[in-house]
Amino acid sequence: MENVIEIRHLRKSFGTNEILKDIDFNVRKGEVVCIIGASGSGKSTLLRCINLLEKPSGGEIIYNGENILDDKHDIFAYRTKLGMVFQQFNLFNNHDVLSNCMVGQIKVLKRSKEQAKEVAMKYLTVVGMDQYINAKPKQLSGGQKQRVAIARALSMEPDVLLFDEPTSALDPEMVGEVLAVMKELAQSGLTMLVVTHEMGFASEVADRVVFMDKGVIAEEGSPEQIFNHPTQERTKEFLKRVLR
């Protein structure tokens, strides 16, 4: 499988505080990679560096064979290839559901209204929100908002979908509906990079699990290997805490 994104020697500091230290890893086409680790381990910062919401302090991000951190790269064009689903949904509150999924397509991808609507409807149907196209975000539950946010990201038809703890702001009874949608997307062959604290989801859906600790990748492997046969003490300690 070809690599969609390769991360080489990636570093990120805020002042003197080094959050990411020499990170190397890749995401292959059609792969689901789950990043796990304690709060403050650098998981979300890594995601935000990959889609350049944060500027890395050093290293390379290779996309389609080129380092997008070179000055000559069109960061805006690169960003359209990465869908992002945030913890707090980040929907446009003054737009209805359908418009939320159309506006980026029209403004950024320059699609016609008809085309944007067709694509939006397709993905709202995928996430089970096609009945709610006229609703405003404030009329929706947290789980529904997150499903709309996923449809909005999918409507841009990105190469990779990044999820930053997509269920952590949800009430427990809504977590299942969002994870079910994500599971379906994973089975459809979508390339996904997911920062999550849902260990059941990671063990069931991921092709590969990456465990981060204190700004480094401490261990990575198949779900079977990471959850059942971790080799690093740090990984064992973390899993003992979260799985008990």
Buried (B, 14 or more C-beta within 10 A) or exposed (E): EEBBBBBBEBBBBEEEEBBBBBBEBBBBEBBBBBBBBBEEBBBBBBBBBBBBBBEBBEBBBBBEEEBBBEEEBEEEEBBBBBBBBBBEBEBEEEBBBBBBBBBBBBEEBEBEEEBBBEBBBBBBEBBBBBEBBEBBBEEBEBBBBBBBBBBBBBBBBBBBBBBBBBBEBBEEEBBEBBBBBBBBBBEEEBBBBBBBBBBEBBBEBBBBBBBBBBBBBBBBBBBEBBBEEBEEEBBEEBBEEEEE
